[in-house]
Amino acid sequence: MSISSPTCRSTSSNAYKTEQEYVQNRLSQIAMTPQTMEQLRNYKVIDTSMLKLEYFFYTNSEEKAVMLSGELEKLGYESAFSLSAGNATEYVINGWTTKMAMDDKTVEEWTALMCDLGRDNDCEFDGWGTNRDQEN
């Protein structure tokens, strides 16, 4: 699964994160995924369960939030953004994916994809969550 998106990476002092910070965040997010999946297994979420995931990103400008939100909507995801409640200079982008199989490989690949999509739009992927009791 690949995505091509316009590059919105800032090379100026307005960059949200450095490339090194993005690399470290990607490694961290991918490393946390098996731990989260293990917790979901305790709640009877199995490989064939089909669930939506709630995702979170942060960035430092409305323009970048708009760009990323648009890219996420192109994937069929619900997406919204607003100023962060905890920091008036940051924007939070969040929403829900379409349903996906909850096997480790699929979710790890999706996590890597979200990190890369965030980087391409100068936003940082902050993680995901879900609820096993979804109506649709």
MODELLER restraints for C-alpha pairs under 7 A, 6 or more apart:
rsr = mdl.restraints
at = mdl.atoms
rsr.add(forms.Gaussian(group=physical.xy_distance, feature=features.Distance(at['CA:7:A'], at['CA:120:A']), mean=5.21, stdev=0.5))
rsr.add(forms.Gaussian(group=physical.xy_distance, feature=features.Distance(at['CA:7:A'], at['CA:121:A']), mean=6.03, stdev=0.5))
rsr.add(forms.Gaussian(group=physical.xy_distance, feature=features.Distance(at['CA:8:A'], at['CA:120:A']), mean=5.98, stdev=0.5))
rsr.add(forms.Gaussian(group=physical.xy_distance, feature=features.Distance(at['CA:8:A'], at['CA:121:A']), mean=4.56, stdev=0.5))
rsr.add(forms.Gaussian(group=physical.xy_distance, feature=features.Distance(at['CA:8:A'], at['CA:122:A']), mean=6.11, stdev=0.5))
rsr.add(forms.Gaussian(group=physical.xy_distance, feature=features.Distance(at['CA:9:A'], at['CA:120:A']), mean=5.83, stdev=0.5))
rsr.add(forms.Gaussian(group=physical.xy_distance, feature=features.Distance(at['CA:9:A'], at['CA:121:A']), mean=5.67, stdev=0.5))
rsr.add(forms.Gaussian(group=physical.xy_distance, feature=features.Distance(at['CA:9:A'], at['CA:122:A']), mean=4.93, stdev=0.5))
rsr.add(forms.Gaussian(group=physical.xy_distance, feature=features.Distance(at['CA:10:A'], at['CA:122:A']), mean=6.62, stdev=0.5))
rsr.add(forms.Gaussian(group=physical.xy_distance, feature=features.Distance(at['CA:15:A'], at['CA:122:A']), mean=6.76, stdev=0.5))
rsr.add(forms.Gaussian(group=physical.xy_distance, feature=features.Distance(at['CA:16:A'], at['CA:59:A']), mean=5.96, stdev=0.5))
rsr.add(forms.Gaussian(group=physical.xy_distance, feature=features.Distance(at['CA:16:A'], at['CA:60:A']), mean=5.74, stdev=0.5))
rsr.add(forms.Gaussian(group=physical.xy_distance, feature=features.Distance(at['CA:16:A'], at['CA:122:A']), mean=6.01, stdev=0.5))
rsr.add(forms.Gaussian(group=physical.xy_distance, feature=features.Distance(at['CA:16:A'], at['CA:123:A']), mean=6.71, stdev=0.5))
rsr.add(forms.Gaussian(group=physical.xy_distance, feature=features.Distance(at['CA:22:A'], at['CA:119:A']), mean=6.53, stdev=0.5))
rsr.add(forms.Gaussian(group=physical.xy_distance, feature=features.Distance(at['CA:26:A'], at['CA:112:A']), mean=6.65, stdev=0.5))
rsr.add(forms.Gaussian(group=physical.xy_distance, feature=features.Distance(at['CA:26:A'], at['CA:115:A']), mean=5.69, stdev=0.5))
rsr.add(forms.Gaussian(group=physical.xy_distance, feature=features.Distance(at['CA:29:A'], at['CA:127:A']), mean=6.78, stdev=0.5))
rsr.add(forms.Gaussian(group=physical.xy_distance, feature=features.Distance(at['CA:30:A'], at['CA:108:A']), mean=6.18, stdev=0.5))
rsr.add(forms.Gaussian(group=physical.xy_distance, feature=features.Distance(at['CA:30:A'], at['CA:111:A']), mean=6.42, stdev=0.5))
rsr.add(forms.Gaussian(group=physical.xy_distance, feature=features.Distance(at['CA:30:A'], at['CA:112:A']), mean=6.57, stdev=0.5))
rsr.add(forms.Gaussian(group=physical.xy_distance, feature=features.Distance(at['CA:33:A'], at['CA:108:A']), mean=6.27, stdev=0.5))
rsr.add(forms.Gaussian(group=physical.xy_distance, feature=features.Distance(at['CA:34:A'], at['CA:104:A']), mean=6.81, stdev=0.5))
rsr.add(forms.Gaussian(group=physical.xy_distance, feature=features.Distance(at['CA:37:A'], at['CA:104:A']), mean=6.83, stdev=0.5))
rsr.add(forms.Gaussian(group=physical.xy_distance, feature=features.Distance(at['CA:45:A'], at['CA:132:A']), mean=6.72, stdev=0.5))
rsr.add(forms.Gaussian(group=physical.xy_distance, feature=features.Distance(at['CA:46:A'], at['CA:102:A']), mean=6.49, stdev=0.5))
rsr.add(forms.Gaussian(group=physical.xy_distance, feature=features.Distance(at['CA:47:A'], at['CA:101:A']), mean=6.33, stdev=0.5))
rsr.add(forms.Gaussian(group=physical.xy_distance, feature=features.Distance(at['CA:47:A'], at['CA:102:A']), mean=4.86, stdev=0.5))
rsr.add(forms.Gaussian(group=physical.xy_distance, feature=features.Distance(at['CA:47:A'], at['CA:103:A']), mean=4.03, stdev=0.5))
rsr.add(forms.Gaussian(group=physical.xy_distance, feature=features.Distance(at['CA:48:A'], at['CA:101:A']), mean=5.54, stdev=0.5))
rsr.add(forms.Gaussian(group=physical.xy_distance, feature=features.Distance(at['CA:48:A'], at['CA:102:A']), mean=6.16, stdev=0.5))
rsr.add(forms.Gaussian(group=physical.xy_distance, feature=features.Distance(at['CA:48:A'], at['CA:103:A']), mean=6.75, stdev=0.5))
rsr.add(forms.Gaussian(group=physical.xy_distance, feature=features.Distance(at['CA:49:A'], at['CA:101:A']), mean=5.65, stdev=0.5))
rsr.add(forms.Gaussian(group=physical.xy_distance, feature=features.Distance(at['CA:49:A'], at['CA:102:A']), mean=5.53, stdev=0.5))
rsr.add(forms.Gaussian(group=physical.xy_distance, feature=features.Distance(at['CA:50:A'], at['CA:99:A']), mean=5.42, stdev=0.5))
rsr.add(forms.Gaussian(group=physical.xy_distance, feature=features.Distance(at['CA:50:A'], at['CA:100:A']), mean=5.03, stdev=0.5))
rsr.add(forms.Gaussian(group=physical.xy_distance, feature=features.Distance(at['CA:50:A'], at['CA:101:A']), mean=4.64, stdev=0.5))
rsr.add(forms.Gaussian(group=physical.xy_distance, feature=features.Distance(at['CA:50:A'], at['CA:102:A']), mean=6.15, stdev=0.5))
rsr.add(forms.Gaussian(group=physical.xy_distance, feature=features.Distance(at['CA:51:A'], at['CA:99:A']), mean=4.60, stdev=0.5))
rsr.add(forms.Gaussian(group=physical.xy_distance, feature=features.Distance(at['CA:51:A'], at['CA:100:A']), mean=5.49, stdev=0.5))
rsr.add(forms.Gaussian(group=physical.xy_distance, feature=features.Distance(at['CA:51:A'], at['CA:101:A']), mean=6.69, stdev=0.5))
rsr.add(forms.Gaussian(group=physical.xy_distance, feature=features.Distance(at['CA:51:A'], at['CA:102:A']), mean=6.84, stdev=0.5))
rsr.add(forms.Gaussian(group=physical.xy_distance, feature=features.Distance(at['CA:51:A'], at['CA:132:A']), mean=6.99, stdev=0.5))
rsr.add(forms.Gaussian(group=physical.xy_distance, feature=features.Distance(at['CA:52:A'], at['CA:96:A']), mean=6.14, stdev=0.5))
rsr.add(forms.Gaussian(group=physical.xy_distance, feature=features.Distance(at['CA:52:A'], at['CA:97:A']), mean=5.17, stdev=0.5))
rsr.add(forms.Gaussian(group=physical.xy_distance, feature=features.Distance(at['CA:52:A'], at['CA:98:A']), mean=5.32, stdev=0.5))
rsr.add(forms.Gaussian(group=physical.xy_distance, feature=features.Distance(at['CA:52:A'], at['CA:99:A']), mean=4.27, stdev=0.5))
rsr.add(forms.Gaussian(group=physical.xy_distance, feature=features.Distance(at['CA:52:A'], at['CA:100:A']), mean=6.32, stdev=0.5))
rsr.add(forms.Gaussian(group=physical.xy_distance, feature=features.Distance(at['CA:52:A'], at['CA:130:A']), mean=6.65, stdev=0.5))
rsr.add(forms.Gaussian(group=physical.xy_distance, feature=features.Distance(at['CA:53:A'], at['CA:96:A']), mean=5.49, stdev=0.5))
rsr.add(forms.Gaussian(group=physical.xy_distance, feature=features.Distance(at['CA:53:A'], at['CA:97:A']), mean=5.34, stdev=0.5))
rsr.add(forms.Gaussian(group=physical.xy_distance, feature=features.Distance(at['CA:53:A'], at['CA:128:A']), mean=6.35, stdev=0.5))
rsr.add(forms.Gaussian(group=physical.xy_distance, feature=features.Distance(at['CA:53:A'], at['CA:129:A']), mean=5.75, stdev=0.5))
rsr.add(forms.Gaussian(group=physical.xy_distance, feature=features.Distance(at['CA:53:A'], at['CA:130:A']), mean=4.93, stdev=0.5))
rsr.add(forms.Gaussian(group=physical.xy_distance, feature=features.Distance(at['CA:54:A'], at['CA:95:A']), mean=5.56, stdev=0.5))
rsr.add(forms.Gaussian(group=physical.xy_distance, feature=features.Distance(at['CA:54:A'], at['CA:96:A']), mean=4.43, stdev=0.5))
rsr.add(forms.Gaussian(group=physical.xy_distance, feature=features.Distance(at['CA:54:A'], at['CA:97:A']), mean=6.53, stdev=0.5))
rsr.add(forms.Gaussian(group=physical.xy_distance, feature=features.Distance(at['CA:54:A'], at['CA:128:A']), mean=5.34, stdev=0.5))
rsr.add(forms.Gaussian(group=physical.xy_distance, feature=features.Distance(at['CA:54:A'], at['CA:129:A']), mean=5.20, stdev=0.5))
rsr.add(forms.Gaussian(group=physical.xy_distance, feature=features.Distance(at['CA:54:A'], at['CA:130:A']), mean=5.76, stdev=0.5))
rsr.add(forms.Gaussian(group=physical.xy_distance, feature=features.Distance(at['CA:55:A'], at['CA:94:A']), mean=5.38, stdev=0.5))
rsr.add(forms.Gaussian(group=physical.xy_distance, feature=features.Distance(at['CA:55:A'], at['CA:95:A']), mean=5.72, stdev=0.5))
rsr.add(forms.Gaussian(group=physical.xy_distance, feature=features.Distance(at['CA:55:A'], at['CA:96:A']), mean=6.27, stdev=0.5))
rsr.add(forms.Gaussian(group=physical.xy_distance, feature=features.Distance(at['CA:55:A'], at['CA:127:A']), mean=5.93, stdev=0.5))
rsr.add(forms.Gaussian(group=physical.xy_distance, feature=features.Distance(at['CA:55:A'], at['CA:128:A']), mean=4.34, stdev=0.5))
rsr.add(forms.Gaussian(group=physical.xy_distance, feature=features.Distance(at['CA:55:A'], at['CA:129:A']), mean=6.66, stdev=0.5))
rsr.add(forms.Gaussian(group=physical.xy_distance, feature=features.Distance(at['CA:56:A'], at['CA:92:A']), mean=6.88, stdev=0.5))
rsr.add(forms.Gaussian(group=physical.xy_distance, feature=features.Distance(at['CA:56:A'], at['CA:93:A']), mean=5.74, stdev=0.5))
rsr.add(forms.Gaussian(group=physical.xy_distance, feature=features.Distance(at['CA:56:A'], at['CA:94:A']), mean=4.57, stdev=0.5))
rsr.add(forms.Gaussian(group=physical.xy_distance, feature=features.Distance(at['CA:56:A'], at['CA:125:A']), mean=6.14, stdev=0.5))
rsr.add(forms.Gaussian(group=physical.xy_distance, feature=features.Distance(at['CA:56:A'], at['CA:126:A']), mean=5.24, stdev=0.5))
rsr.add(forms.Gaussian(group=physical.xy_distance, feature=features.Distance(at['CA:56:A'], at['CA:127:A']), mean=5.64, stdev=0.5))
rsr.add(forms.Gaussian(group=physical.xy_distance, feature=features.Distance(at['CA:56:A'], at['CA:128:A']), mean=6.24, stdev=0.5))
rsr.add(forms.Gaussian(group=physical.xy_distance, feature=features.Distance(at['CA:57:A'], at['CA:92:A']), mean=5.69, stdev=0.5))
rsr.add(forms.Gaussian(group=physical.xy_distance, feature=features.Distance(at['CA:57:A'], at['CA:93:A']), mean=5.00, stdev=0.5))
rsr.add(forms.Gaussian(group=physical.xy_distance, feature=features.Distance(at['CA:57:A'], at['CA:94:A']), mean=6.37, stdev=0.5))
rsr.add(forms.Gaussian(group=physical.xy_distance, feature=features.Distance(at['CA:57:A'], at['CA:123:A']), mean=6.29, stdev=0.5))
rsr.add(forms.Gaussian(group=physical.xy_distance, feature=features.Distance(at['CA:57:A'], at['CA:124:A']), mean=5.27, stdev=0.5))
rsr.add(forms.Gaussian(group=physical.xy_distance, feature=features.Distance(at['CA:57:A'], at['CA:125:A']), mean=4.38, stdev=0.5))
rsr.add(forms.Gaussian(group=physical.xy_distance, feature=features.Distance(at['CA:57:A'], at['CA:126:A']), mean=5.09, stdev=0.5))
rsr.add(forms.Gaussian(group=physical.xy_distance, feature=features.Distance(at['CA:58:A'], at['CA:90:A']), mean=6.57, stdev=0.5))
rsr.add(forms.Gaussian(group=physical.xy_distance, feature=features.Distance(at['CA:58:A'], at['CA:91:A']), mean=5.54, stdev=0.5))
rsr.add(forms.Gaussian(group=physical.xy_distance, feature=features.Distance(at['CA:58:A'], at['CA:92:A']), mean=4.63, stdev=0.5))
rsr.add(forms.Gaussian(group=physical.xy_distance, feature=features.Distance(at['CA:58:A'], at['CA:93:A']), mean=6.15, stdev=0.5))
rsr.add(forms.Gaussian(group=physical.xy_distance, feature=features.Distance(at['CA:58:A'], at['CA:123:A']), mean=5.53, stdev=0.5))
rsr.add(forms.Gaussian(group=physical.xy_distance, feature=features.Distance(at['CA:58:A'], at['CA:124:A']), mean=5.24, stdev=0.5))
rsr.add(forms.Gaussian(group=physical.xy_distance, feature=features.Distance(at['CA:58:A'], at['CA:125:A']), mean=6.74, stdev=0.5))
rsr.add(forms.Gaussian(group=physical.xy_distance, feature=features.Distance(at['CA:58:A'], at['CA:126:A']), mean=6.94, stdev=0.5))
rsr.add(forms.Gaussian(group=physical.xy_distance, feature=features.Distance(at['CA:59:A'], at['CA:65:A']), mean=6.62, stdev=0.5))
rsr.add(forms.Gaussian(group=physical.xy_distance, feature=features.Distance(at['CA:59:A'], at['CA:90:A']), mean=5.61, stdev=0.5))
rsr.add(forms.Gaussian(group=physical.xy_distance, feature=features.Distance(at['CA:59:A'], at['CA:91:A']), mean=5.32, stdev=0.5))
rsr.add(forms.Gaussian(group=physical.xy_distance, feature=features.Distance(at['CA:59:A'], at['CA:92:A']), mean=6.75, stdev=0.5))
rsr.add(forms.Gaussian(group=physical.xy_distance, feature=features.Distance(at['CA:59:A'], at['CA:122:A']), mean=6.78, stdev=0.5))
rsr.add(forms.Gaussian(group=physical.xy_distance, feature=features.Distance(at['CA:59:A'], at['CA:123:A']), mean=4.60, stdev=0.5))
rsr.add(forms.Gaussian(group=physical.xy_distance, feature=features.Distance(at['CA:59:A'], at['CA:124:A']), mean=6.37, stdev=0.5))
rsr.add(forms.Gaussian(group=physical.xy_distance, feature=features.Distance(at['CA:60:A'], at['CA:89:A']), mean=6.06, stdev=0.5))
rsr.add(forms.Gaussian(group=physical.xy_distance, feature=features.Distance(at['CA:60:A'], at['CA:90:A']), mean=4.63, stdev=0.5))
rsr.add(forms.Gaussian(group=physical.xy_distance, feature=features.Distance(at['CA:60:A'], at['CA:91:A']), mean=5.97, stdev=0.5))
rsr.add(forms.Gaussian(group=physical.xy_distance, feature=features.Distance(at['CA:61:A'], at['CA:90:A']), mean=6.80, stdev=0.5))
rsr.add(forms.Gaussian(group=physical.xy_distance, feature=features.Distance(at['CA:61:A'], at['CA:91:A']), mean=6.54, stdev=0.5))
rsr.add(forms.Gaussian(group=physical.xy_distance, feature=features.Distance(at['CA:62:A'], at['CA:91:A']), mean=6.71, stdev=0.5))
rsr.add(forms.Gaussian(group=physical.xy_distance, feature=features.Distance(at['CA:64:A'], at['CA:121:A']), mean=6.21, stdev=0.5))
rsr.add(forms.Gaussian(group=physical.xy_distance, feature=features.Distance(at['CA:64:A'], at['CA:122:A']), mean=6.67, stdev=0.5))
rsr.add(forms.Gaussian(group=physical.xy_distance, feature=features.Distance(at['CA:65:A'], at['CA:81:A']), mean=6.44, stdev=0.5))
rsr.add(forms.Gaussian(group=physical.xy_distance, feature=features.Distance(at['CA:65:A'], at['CA:91:A']), mean=6.67, stdev=0.5))
rsr.add(forms.Gaussian(group=physical.xy_distance, feature=features.Distance(at['CA:65:A'], at['CA:93:A']), mean=6.36, stdev=0.5))
rsr.add(forms.Gaussian(group=physical.xy_distance, feature=features.Distance(at['CA:67:A'], at['CA:121:A']), mean=6.80, stdev=0.5))
rsr.add(forms.Gaussian(group=physical.xy_distance, feature=features.Distance(at['CA:68:A'], at['CA:121:A']), mean=5.90, stdev=0.5))
rsr.add(forms.Gaussian(group=physical.xy_distance, feature=features.Distance(at['CA:69:A'], at['CA:79:A']), mean=5.58, stdev=0.5))
rsr.add(forms.Gaussian(group=physical.xy_distance, feature=features.Distance(at['CA:69:A'], at['CA:80:A']), mean=6.43, stdev=0.5))
rsr.add(forms.Gaussian(group=physical.xy_distance, feature=features.Distance(at['CA:69:A'], at['CA:93:A']), mean=6.79, stdev=0.5))
rsr.add(forms.Gaussian(group=physical.xy_distance, feature=features.Distance(at['CA:72:A'], at['CA:79:A']), mean=6.55, stdev=0.5))
rsr.add(forms.Gaussian(group=physical.xy_distance, feature=features.Distance(at['CA:73:A'], at['CA:79:A']), mean=6.22, stdev=0.5))
rsr.add(forms.Gaussian(group=physical.xy_distance, feature=features.Distance(at['CA:76:A'], at['CA:98:A']), mean=6.62, stdev=0.5))
rsr.add(forms.Gaussian(group=physical.xy_distance, feature=features.Distance(at['CA:77:A'], at['CA:95:A']), mean=7.00, stdev=0.5))
rsr.add(forms.Gaussian(group=physical.xy_distance, feature=features.Distance(at['CA:77:A'], at['CA:96:A']), mean=5.73, stdev=0.5))
rsr.add(forms.Gaussian(group=physical.xy_distance, feature=features.Distance(at['CA:77:A'], at['CA:97:A']), mean=4.55, stdev=0.5))
rsr.add(forms.Gaussian(group=physical.xy_distance, feature=features.Distance(at['CA:77:A'], at['CA:98:A']), mean=5.87, stdev=0.5))
rsr.add(forms.Gaussian(group=physical.xy_distance, feature=features.Distance(at['CA:78:A'], at['CA:95:A']), mean=5.03, stdev=0.5))
rsr.add(forms.Gaussian(group=physical.xy_distance, feature=features.Distance(at['CA:78:A'], at['CA:96:A']), mean=5.12, stdev=0.5))
rsr.add(forms.Gaussian(group=physical.xy_distance, feature=features.Distance(at['CA:78:A'], at['CA:97:A']), mean=6.47, stdev=0.5))
rsr.add(forms.Gaussian(group=physical.xy_distance, feature=features.Distance(at['CA:79:A'], at['CA:93:A']), mean=6.97, stdev=0.5))
rsr.add(forms.Gaussian(group=physical.xy_distance, feature=features.Distance(at['CA:79:A'], at['CA:94:A']), mean=5.69, stdev=0.5))
rsr.add(forms.Gaussian(group=physical.xy_distance, feature=features.Distance(at['CA:79:A'], at['CA:95:A']), mean=4.36, stdev=0.5))
rsr.add(forms.Gaussian(group=physical.xy_distance, feature=features.Distance(at['CA:79:A'], at['CA:96:A']), mean=6.80, stdev=0.5))
rsr.add(forms.Gaussian(group=physical.xy_distance, feature=features.Distance(at['CA:80:A'], at['CA:93:A']), mean=5.71, stdev=0.5))
rsr.add(forms.Gaussian(group=physical.xy_distance, feature=features.Distance(at['CA:80:A'], at['CA:94:A']), mean=5.62, stdev=0.5))
rsr.add(forms.Gaussian(group=physical.xy_distance, feature=features.Distance(at['CA:80:A'], at['CA:95:A']), mean=6.12, stdev=0.5))
rsr.add(forms.Gaussian(group=physical.xy_distance, feature=features.Distance(at['CA:81:A'], at['CA:91:A']), mean=6.64, stdev=0.5))
rsr.add(forms.Gaussian(group=physical.xy_distance, feature=features.Distance(at['CA:81:A'], at['CA:92:A']), mean=5.45, stdev=0.5))
rsr.add(forms.Gaussian(group=physical.xy_distance, feature=features.Distance(at['CA:81:A'], at['CA:93:A']), mean=4.22, stdev=0.5))
rsr.add(forms.Gaussian(group=physical.xy_distance, feature=features.Distance(at['CA:81:A'], at['CA:94:A']), mean=6.27, stdev=0.5))
rsr.add(forms.Gaussian(group=physical.xy_distance, feature=features.Distance(at['CA:82:A'], at['CA:91:A']), mean=5.49, stdev=0.5))
rsr.add(forms.Gaussian(group=physical.xy_distance, feature=features.Distance(at['CA:82:A'], at['CA:92:A']), mean=5.61, stdev=0.5))
rsr.add(forms.Gaussian(group=physical.xy_distance, feature=features.Distance(at['CA:82:A'], at['CA:93:A']), mean=6.80, stdev=0.5))
rsr.add(forms.Gaussian(group=physical.xy_distance, feature=features.Distance(at['CA:83:A'], at['CA:90:A']), mean=5.94, stdev=0.5))
rsr.add(forms.Gaussian(group=physical.xy_distance, feature=features.Distance(at['CA:83:A'], at['CA:91:A']), mean=4.34, stdev=0.5))
rsr.add(forms.Gaussian(group=physical.xy_distance, feature=features.Distance(at['CA:83:A'], at['CA:92:A']), mean=6.11, stdev=0.5))
rsr.add(forms.Gaussian(group=physical.xy_distance, feature=features.Distance(at['CA:84:A'], at['CA:90:A']), mean=5.49, stdev=0.5))
rsr.add(forms.Gaussian(group=physical.xy_distance, feature=features.Distance(at['CA:84:A'], at['CA:91:A']), mean=5.06, stdev=0.5))
rsr.add(forms.Gaussian(group=physical.xy_distance, feature=features.Distance(at['CA:84:A'], at['CA:92:A']), mean=5.42, stdev=0.5))
rsr.add(forms.Gaussian(group=physical.xy_distance, feature=features.Distance(at['CA:114:A'], at['CA:125:A']), mean=6.38, stdev=0.5))
rsr.add(forms.Gaussian(group=physical.xy_distance, feature=features.Distance(at['CA:115:A'], at['CA:124:A']), mean=6.90, stdev=0.5))
rsr.add(forms.Gaussian(group=physical.xy_distance, feature=features.Distance(at['CA:115:A'], at['CA:125:A']), mean=5.25, stdev=0.5))
rsr.add(forms.Gaussian(group=physical.xy_distance, feature=features.Distance(at['CA:118:A'], at['CA:124:A']), mean=5.24, stdev=0.5))
rsr.add(forms.Gaussian(group=physical.xy_distance, feature=features.Distance(at['CA:118:A'], at['CA:125:A']), mean=5.70, stdev=0.5))
